[in-house]
Amino acid sequence: MQRNARRKHHGLTLVALGLMGLSLNASAQDDDRHITLASTTSTQNSGLFDAIIPQFSEASDIEVRVVAVGTGQAFEIARRGDADSLLVHDTAGEERFVAEGYGTERADVMYNDFVIVGPSDDPAGIADAETIEEALSDIAEAEAPFASRGDDSGTHRAEQRLWDAADVAPGGEWYRELGSGMGPTLNTAAGMDAYAMSDRATWVAFDNRQNLELLFAGDEALFNQYGSLLISAERHPHLKHDLAEQWHDWLLSEAGQAAIADFEVKGQQLFFPNAHAD
């Protein structure tokens, strides 16, 4: 009787352990269906990812975990093999990333634009400027305070190119390189009544404006393109390339492009899909 009881107990234990193993295996598989996406602060802080990622996850059963940093730092994360996918906004840097063998494909996803914000009294008079080069030259000539991200982000890289185009080497007490993200940079600009360059999405979503206003926009040079990149399986075979490719393809699909187009903040569309633009 005791032997039979022990056998019965042993059998139940094996069944329980087997069920536990199946449960743990299922949990491990569920946990494995996620990717790490290195992206920019603008896509995260604007609320875009909160709007579109759940739609992708529902369609694919894949979780997307976002690491929101400046574009330069996002490239470094991907180069180290610490991200499965990239969504950034520095086309020249993205093409270089692929050319160096870190990426296998780059595709346009969406665009918006950069804007120059500043104190409402506009001491440099940039609201009357006809080009972004003229606006930046006016700020430099007036030595009006300018808050720069200074963090090798896509926005900072674009700002540096625009200063070069204006033939201005910004520096001195009026030019403050902060080494911070877009939101903190706008907070600093608001606190010190300084000019700043921002992507439009972050500016629209930004609430602590104080005395800041949008003063200059519309120049073609302020165009801001975002791209999605697939990371090289040869360079980093340990990454979840199959899941990352599903995310990449969804962004370019009709469903993904529609999700991007539908995202609005304060009644404004912030990103404009162009994966299929001619």
Residue pairs with C-beta under 8 A, 6 or more apart in sequence:
32 240
33 61
33 62
33 63
33 243
34 62
34 63
34 64
34 65
34 240
34 243
35 62
35 63
35 64
35 65
35 84
35 85
35 240
35 243
35 244
35 247
36 65
36 67
36 82
36 83
36 84
36 85
37 64
37 65
37 66
37 67
37 83
37 84
37 85
37 86
37 87
37 247
38 67
38 69
38 74
38 75
38 77
38 78
38 82
38 83
38 85
38 86
38 87
38 88
39 49
39 66
39 67
39 68
39 69
39 74
39 86
39 87
39 88
40 68
40 69
40 70
40 71
40 74
40 87
40 88
40 89
40 153
40 154
40 226
41 68
41 69
41 70
41 153
41 181
41 182
41 183
41 202
42 89
42 155
42 182
42 199
42 201
42 202
43 49
43 66
43 68
43 87
43 201
43 226
44 66
44 68
45 68
45 181
45 182
45 183
45 201
45 202
45 205
46 201
46 202
46 204
46 205
46 265
46 270
46 271
47 205
47 263
47 265
48 201
48 260
48 263
48 270
48 271
49 64
49 66
51 259
51 262
51 263
52 256
52 259
52 260
52 263
53 64
53 66
55 255
55 259
56 62
56 64
56 247
56 250
56 256
56 259
57 63
57 64
59 250
59 255
60 246
60 247
60 250
62 243
62 246
62 247
64 247
67 74
67 77
67 83
69 77
69 153
70 149
70 151
70 152
70 153
70 154
70 155
70 156
70 181
71 88
71 89
71 90
71 93
71 152
71 153
71 154
71 155
71 157
72 90
72 93
72 151
72 152
72 153
72 154
72 156
72 157
73 151
73 152
73 153
74 83
74 86
74 88
75 86
75 88
75 93
75 97
77 83
78 86
78 97
78 102
78 103
78 229
78 231
79 97
79 102
81 231
81 235
81 236
81 238
81 239
83 231
83 239
84 231
84 239
84 240
84 241
84 243
84 244
85 228
85 229
85 230
85 231
85 244
85 247
85 248
86 94
86 97
86 103
86 228
86 229
86 231
87 109
87 226
87 227
87 228
87 229
87 251
88 94
88 154
88 226
88 227
88 229
89 154
89 155
89 199
89 224
89 225
89 226
89 227
90 154
90 157
90 158
91 225
91 227
93 154
93 157
94 103
94 106
94 227
94 229
95 106
97 103
97 106
97 229
98 104
98 105
98 106
98 229
101 232
101 234
101 235
102 231
102 232
102 235
103 229
103 230
103 231
103 232
104 230
104 231
104 232
104 233
105 229
105 230
105 248
106 227
106 228
106 229
106 230
107 227
107 228
107 229
107 248
107 251
107 252
107 275
108 225
108 226
108 227
108 274
108 275
108 277
109 226
109 227
109 228
109 251
109 252
109 260
109 273
109 274
109 275
110 226
110 257
110 260
110 271
110 272
110 273
110 274
110 275
111 223
111 224
111 225
111 226
111 271
111 272
111 274
112 199
112 200
112 201
112 224
112 270
112 271
112 272
113 199
113 200
113 217
113 218
113 222
113 223
113 224
114 155
114 158
114 159
114 197
114 198
114 199
114 200
114 217
114 222
114 224
115 197
115 198
115 199
115 200
115 203
115 214
115 216
115 217
115 222
116 126
116 132
116 135
116 195
116 196
116 197
116 214
116 215
116 216
116 217
117 186
117 189
117 195
117 196
117 197
117 198
117 203
117 212
117 213
117 214
117 215
118 124
118 126
118 144
118 189
118 193
118 194
118 195
118 196
118 212
118 213
118 215
119 193
119 194
119 195
119 211
119 212
119 213
120 211
120 212
120 213
122 213
122 215
123 142
123 144
124 135
124 138
124 139
124 141
124 142
124 144
124 195
125 138
125 142
126 134
126 135
126 138
126 139
126 195
126 215
126 216
127 215
127 216
129 135
129 138
129 216
131 219
131 221
132 162
132 165
132 166
132 216
132 219
132 221
132 222
133 162
133 165
133 166
133 167
133 221
134 166
135 215
135 216
136 162
136 163
136 166
136 168
137 166
137 167
137 168
139 146
139 195
140 166
140 168
140 170
140 174
143 172
143 173
143 174
144 174
144 194
144 195
145 174
145 176
145 192
145 193
145 194
145 195
146 170
146 174
146 175
146 176
146 194
146 195
146 196
147 176
147 178
147 185
147 186
147 188
147 189
147 192
147 194
147 195
147 196
148 156
148 159
148 170
148 175
148 176
148 177
148 178
148 185
148 196
148 197
149 155
149 156
149 159
149 177
149 178
149 179
149 180
149 181
149 182
149 185
150 156
150 176
150 177
150 178
150 179
150 180
151 178
151 179
151 180
151 181
153 181
153 182
154 224
155 182
155 197
155 198
155 199
158 197
158 224
159 197
162 197
162 221
163 169
163 170
165 221
176 188
176 192
176 194
178 184
178 185
178 188
180 188
182 198
182 199
182 202
183 202
183 206
185 196
185 198
186 196
186 198
186 202
186 203
186 206
186 208
186 209
186 212
187 208
188 194
188 196
189 195
189 196
189 212
190 208
190 209
190 210
190 211
190 212
191 210
193 211
195 215
196 212
198 206
199 224
200 217
200 224
200 270
201 265
201 270
201 271
203 214
204 265
204 266
204 268
204 270
205 265
205 266
205 270
225 274
226 271
228 247
228 248
228 251
228 252
229 248
230 241
230 244
230 245
230 248
231 239
231 241
231 244
233 239
233 241
250 256
251 257
251 260
251 275
252 275
252 276
256 273
256 275
257 273
257 275
257 276
258 273
260 271
260 272
260 273
261 269
261 271
261 272
261 273
263 269
263 270
263 271
264 270
